[in-house]
Amino acid sequence: MPVSVFTAVLILLFVVQDAFAASGASAACVNYGHVEQFRLSEGERQSAERAALEGDASRAFAVANYYGFYRPKCSSADGENSLYWMQIAAENGHPQGMQLLGVALYGKGGRENCARAAFWEQQAIRFTQDGRVRQNAKDTLTNIRNSAACR
């Protein structure tokens, strides 16, 4: 079953980001273009991070998207920040956060990451009311099961 365009773009972003980080390049930034809907001012980001650490899944999801899609990727820390906040969103019950964390882990490859990805995709299916999130999670699970990178 093919992945959605959104899921494919996310996988590509994480793969490119990891390759960039692995290259050791740190002076330049990889800029995927600012996705304006994910912009947060410094004060908004700090407030959202505090709320997320207190269990607000929606604010954690917002911070993850800020690091993942608004900021240029100047180091592997930017990508790790996005994963960190997506993990918090997922752990606090955000179904889309669960699904996208699964996509990010799948994009990293390897047995352990794929096992974690499958867990989060299953959680997204279980907890979402959004048919699009459910279908994306099912598609990612199918890809995980069929992926040589996950064996």
Secondary structure as UniProt FT lines:
FT   HELIX           5..22
FT   TURN            23..24
FT   HELIX           36..38
FT   HELIX           42..53
FT   TURN            54..55
FT   HELIX           57..65
FT   HELIX           66..70
FT   HELIX           76..91
FT   TURN            92..93
FT   HELIX           95..108
FT   HELIX           111..127
FT   HELIX           131..146
FT   HELIX           148..150
//
